[in-house]
Amino acid sequence: MLITLDIGLDTNQKLPLMPANCCLDAEIQISLLLHVDQFFLIYVNLHNGLEMGVMELSIMYIDSIVVHMRPSRAVLWLHPRVSGPINGAVVLKGSLVKLVYFSRHEDRSINDNRKKTIKETFGITNGNRRSYPILGGRLHFVKFETSKLNECLDFIHSKQLHRGGLDTLSWNSEVLSIDDAVIKATGGGAYKFANVFKERLGVSLDKEDEMDCLVAGANFLLKAIRHEAFTHMEGQKEFVQIDHNDLFPYLLVNVGSGVSMMKVDGDGKFERVSGTNVGGGTYWGLGRLLTKCKSFDDLLELSQRGDNRSIDMLVGDIYGGMDYSKIGLSASTIASSFGKAISEKKELEDYRPEDISLSLLRMISYNVGQVSYLNALRFGLKRIFFGGFFIRGHAYTMDAISFAIHFWSKGEAQAMFLRHEGYLGALGAFMSYGKHGLDDLMVHQLVERFPMGTPYTGGKIHGPPLGDLNEKASLVKYEPNTIDLSDHSELEYWFTVLSEHMPDLVDKAVASEGGTDDAKRRGEAFARAFSAHLARLMEEPAAYGKLGLANLLELREECLREFQFVDAYRSIKQRESEASLAVLPDLLLELDCMNEETRLLTLIEGVLAANIFDWGSRACVDLYHKGTIIEIYRMSRNKMQRPWRVDDFDVFKQRMLGSGDKKAPPHKRALLFVDNAGADVVLGMLPLARELLRRGTEVVLVANSLPALNDVTAMELPEIVAEAAKHCDILRRAAEAGGLLVDAMINTLEKENSSSVPLMVVENGCGSPCIDLRQVSSELAAAAEDADLIILEGMGRSLHTNYNAQFKSDALKLAMVKNQRLAEKLIKGNIYDCVCRYEPAN
């Protein structure tokens, strides 16, 4: 267990009143009222049967690695290799205690022989790294008010973080001795509260330098997280892609109680070049005196309703409402903050608190921006990044700083902000474990799996990000999302689709857990949490990062897992797969009676027809009430008439079969990205895989790591393949070669002498109907290295995402369009039209 703490010294903050809509979560093992952006989550210990409700036992802020300072929670995924539980650290400064800890997910049962075969085939090794187990899990960020330090200590004790965490016994027998417990700490409170931690928890605080931690945290985020940096001007947020090779040098401005400015030249290379005592503490202190506000957030909220013209003296006030154009000052430029209070015969109570707050905010933000730019100019720095809890994701604060930078630089420089702005010190303290033997805690081993706000709760973590896969997977240029949700009407439409599908999804989720009262409560809580996320994103689409349709669909699956619904469609998938396997032998016999050309066409028709089975489509769900799975499949097959709406079959056929007397060489390795369980994979993709195997092509079936709707998973595929192999020698020999059949009766020598190409299964590292090829499993990254054919099947993987992706390898995209709006916008067609898009190696 890795922990860091950032502990502040004092606060008198109060939280807003709780809205009516609250959510339930089973992960935190104590009952807490949590403030998350503008709504609350109730965390209740379900194992003790507590009823859902507002339980004001303690109040705290919480983010599980926030994506934006104030929206709800998001997740970073970690691949550390550690030999045992390791205690962590705290950041103790300002008014908040910021706790960072790593929790490990339980291992799923994995076929060791299959894994061994895959590793040997793809050459996956640990290289020179120590032979430590790869742990999957997530980093959690939790905030407590410093005045409520006891609640932080209770939280650490309840989850046994100081002893390695509640998950320690499940994966390592070497439980850490309490005498050896150490937590990393940074900030002024690391000294003030060291004795408290020792007395209450028996742990020592290993203090890390605050500036070292701030810089390390910033470097980590800018390297590890896509779309970490953004600009904010006039209410518009624009994400900035940072070239890692051109990151340094830059100016890091940390705006906390005061302001520190660091010139950063590289990892561990920085110098504090300036600062100012006019910062967030100044704003909060003066604001409290002048407005009687009781919390920093209340003061910020006041500023949003303010008009500073009643207090600030503007250029126009001096020059009769005119600009001073000779020196480039507009009439609206502030000539003197609070300047009007000099000449007006008013007392403090005569001024609106809202106006005072806004005037203060502008005065301090402009000052910070000006001093920052002058220091960047002084050292010739191109980039200025702002962080610290003064900013708090507050739009007007960022606008004010951006305006100052733009004004003083005459438009030549931009202020840039960080989505995880408030956690630089805490992250840096966490990363400091690398200085003490944990050299595997490197940036390339952390992947931001999902920037939407709800954390994963199951499965392993998959990395590295596609930065290491670019050359292997042969991507030329890549943007996964096909649908542009920056169009508000498009965003509203898909929000409506997801909302309308929610009741059916909740019913399926509750049924998958036996329909118990507990499952019903969690189902209701999921619906409220998901609705709250959608409402938040409708209000501010960029709140959780760059938004695409794939993110929305992943949000739904993540939110289900957050409330412990592991596989809502488990029984449906099993029933449909069994029904499809029963008719597979007859289909294979039918295919074997065809000539090569007819068989290839029939196989592609079969994939498209079987793709009708999609529980994520309302139109398809309505169809399922009109017949059995086999009846619907046959109906779909009978309607397969060419030309399809997108029809590149003839080009694909020529690549597969050649033309005239010239035979085409087989592909070396094909990656088949499968979609749904049941007929889709059994009657569609498996027969296509069999044909490729027959031609001498290695086949890798790529499936989800975690369940999503009725998508088949990599855990389920081997059993399906094994059942199918009972009726087909081609599949049996290939499955044996690929390590999918583990049978004591199989002759080892026979396996070694087998000339069959392997059929393998790898997990893609995802738990969503879509796939972002920048974030995939290590297995898939390795498998892609020698792949010369990629087949993406299904709407999520080949239409919602990757439709416009260009590959260096041959690519075939197959799908039936099961949404009328998508059909019209993407292919100018209708629902149930088919896509067979083939793109030769680029």
WOSULQUI-V153865 format. One record per residue. N is the residue number from 1. BURIAL is b if it has 9 or more other C-alpha atoms within 8 Angstrom, else e. Layout:
BEGIN
n	burial
N	BURIAL
N	BURIAL
END
This chain:
BEGIN
n	burial
1	b
2	b
3	b
4	b
5	b
6	b
7	b
8	b
9	b
10	b
11	b
12	e
13	e
14	e
15	e
16	e
17	e
18	e
19	e
20	e
21	e
22	b
23	b
24	b
25	b
26	b
27	e
28	b
29	b
30	b
31	b
32	b
33	b
34	b
35	b
36	b
37	e
38	e
39	b
40	b
41	b
42	b
43	b
44	b
45	b
46	b
47	e
48	e
49	e
50	e
51	e
52	e
53	e
54	e
55	e
56	e
57	e
58	e
59	b
60	b
61	b
62	b
63	b
64	b
65	b
66	b
67	b
68	b
69	b
70	b
71	b
72	b
73	b
74	b
75	b
76	b
77	b
78	b
79	b
80	b
81	b
82	b
83	e
84	e
85	b
86	b
87	b
88	b
89	b
90	b
91	b
92	b
93	b
94	b
95	b
96	b
97	b
98	b
99	b
100	b
101	b
102	b
103	b
104	b
105	b
106	b
107	e
108	e
109	e
110	e
111	e
112	e
113	e
114	b
115	b
116	e
117	b
118	b
119	b
120	e
121	e
122	b
123	e
124	b
125	e
126	e
127	e
128	e
129	e
130	e
131	e
132	e
133	e
134	e
135	b
136	b
137	b
138	b
139	b
140	b
141	b
142	b
143	b
144	b
145	b
146	b
147	b
148	e
149	b
150	e
151	b
152	b
153	b
154	e
155	b
156	b
157	b
158	b
159	b
160	b
161	b
162	b
163	b
164	b
165	b
166	e
167	b
168	b
169	e
170	e
171	e
172	b
173	e
174	e
175	b
176	b
177	e
178	b
179	e
180	e
181	b
182	b
183	b
184	b
185	b
186	b
187	b
188	b
189	b
190	b
191	e
192	e
193	e
194	b
195	e
196	e
197	b
198	b
199	e
200	e
201	b
202	b
203	b
204	b
205	b
206	b
207	b
208	b
209	e
210	b
211	e
212	b
213	b
214	b
215	b
216	b
217	b
218	b
219	b
220	b
221	b
222	b
223	b
224	b
225	b
226	e
227	b
228	b
229	b
230	b
231	b
232	b
233	b
234	e
235	e
236	e
237	b
238	e
239	b
240	b
241	e
242	e
243	e
244	e
245	e
246	e
247	e
248	e
249	b
250	b
251	b
252	b
253	b
254	b
255	b
256	b
257	b
258	b
259	b
260	b
261	b
262	b
263	b
264	b
265	b
266	e
267	e
268	e
269	e
270	b
271	e
272	e
273	e
274	e
275	e
276	b
277	e
278	b
279	b
280	b
281	b
282	b
283	b
284	b
285	e
286	e
287	b
288	b
289	e
290	b
291	b
292	e
293	b
294	b
295	b
296	b
297	e
298	b
299	b
300	b
301	e
302	b
303	b
304	b
305	e
306	b
307	b
308	b
309	e
310	e
311	b
312	b
313	b
314	b
315	b
316	b
317	b
318	e
319	b
320	e
321	b
322	b
323	b
324	b
325	e
326	e
327	e
328	e
329	b
330	b
331	b
332	e
333	b
334	b
335	b
336	e
337	b
338	b
339	b
340	b
341	b
342	e
343	e
344	e
345	e
346	e
347	e
348	e
349	e
350	e
351	b
352	e
353	b
354	b
355	b
356	b
357	b
358	b
359	b
360	b
361	b
362	b
363	b
364	b
365	b
366	b
367	b
368	b
369	b
370	b
371	e
372	b
373	b
374	e
375	b
376	b
377	e
378	e
379	e
380	e
381	b
382	e
383	b
384	b
385	b
386	b
387	b
388	b
389	b
390	b
391	b
392	b
393	b
394	e
395	e
396	e
397	b
398	b
399	b
400	b
401	b
402	b
403	b
404	b
405	b
406	b
407	e
408	b
409	b
410	e
411	b
412	e
413	b
414	b
415	b
416	b
417	b
418	b
419	b
420	b
421	b
422	b
423	b
424	b
425	b
426	b
427	b
428	b
429	b
430	b
431	b
432	b
433	b
434	b
435	e
436	e
437	e
438	b
439	b
440	b
441	b
442	e
443	e
444	e
445	b
446	b
447	b
448	b
449	e
450	b
451	b
452	b
453	b
454	b
455	b
456	b
457	e
458	e
459	b
460	b
461	b
462	b
463	b
464	b
465	b
466	b
467	e
468	e
469	b
470	b
471	e
472	b
473	b
474	b
475	b
476	e
477	e
478	e
479	e
480	b
481	b
482	b
483	e
484	b
485	b
486	e
487	e
488	e
489	e
490	b
491	b
492	b
493	e
494	b
495	b
496	e
497	e
498	e
499	b
500	e
501	b
502	b
503	e
504	e
505	b
506	b
507	b
508	b
509	b
510	b
511	b
512	b
513	b
514	e
515	b
516	e
517	e
518	e
519	b
520	b
521	b
522	b
523	b
524	b
525	b
526	b
527	b
528	b
529	b
530	b
531	b
532	b
533	b
534	b
535	e
536	b
537	b
538	b
539	e
540	e
541	b
542	b
543	b
544	b
545	b
546	e
547	b
548	b
549	b
550	b
551	b
552	b
553	b
554	b
555	b
556	b
557	b
558	b
559	b
560	b
561	b
562	b
563	b
564	b
565	b
566	e
567	b
568	b
569	b
570	b
571	e
572	e
573	b
574	b
575	b
576	b
577	b
578	b
579	b
580	b
581	b
582	e
583	e
584	b
585	b
586	e
587	b
588	b
589	e
590	e
591	b
592	e
593	e
594	e
595	e
596	e
597	e
598	e
599	b
600	b
601	b
602	b
603	b
604	b
605	b
606	b
607	b
608	b
609	b
610	b
611	b
612	b
613	b
614	b
615	b
616	e
617	b
618	e
619	e
620	b
621	b
622	e
623	b
624	b
625	e
626	e
627	e
628	e
629	b
630	e
631	e
632	b
633	b
634	e
635	e
636	b
637	b
638	e
639	e
640	e
641	e
642	e
643	e
644	b
645	b
646	b
647	b
648	b
649	b
650	e
651	e
652	b
653	b
654	b
655	e
656	b
657	b
658	b
659	e
660	e
661	e
662	e
663	e
664	b
665	e
666	e
667	b
668	b
669	b
670	b
671	b
672	b
673	b
674	b
675	b
676	b
677	b
678	b
679	b
680	b
681	b
682	b
683	b
684	b
685	b
686	b
687	b
688	b
689	b
690	b
691	e
692	b
693	b
694	e
695	e
696	b
697	b
698	b
699	b
700	b
701	b
702	b
703	b
704	b
705	b
706	b
707	b
708	b
709	b
710	b
711	b
712	b
713	b
714	b
715	e
716	e
717	b
718	b
719	e
720	b
721	b
722	b
723	b
724	b
725	b
726	e
727	e
728	b
729	e
730	b
731	b
732	b
733	b
734	b
735	b
736	b
737	b
738	b
739	b
740	b
741	b
742	e
743	e
744	e
745	e
746	e
747	e
748	e
749	e
750	e
751	b
752	e
753	e
754	e
755	e
756	e
757	b
758	b
759	b
760	b
761	b
762	b
763	b
764	b
765	b
766	b
767	b
768	b
769	b
770	b
771	b
772	b
773	e
774	e
775	b
776	b
777	b
778	b
779	b
780	b
781	b
782	b
783	b
784	b
785	b
786	e
787	b
788	b
789	b
790	b
791	b
792	b
793	b
794	b
795	b
796	b
797	b
798	b
799	b
800	b
801	b
802	b
803	b
804	e
805	b
806	b
807	b
808	b
809	b
810	b
811	b
812	b
813	b
814	b
815	b
816	b
817	b
818	b
819	b
820	b
821	e
822	b
823	b
824	b
825	e
826	e
827	b
828	e
829	b
830	b
831	b
832	b
833	b
834	b
835	b
836	b
837	b
838	b
839	e
840	e
841	b
842	e
END
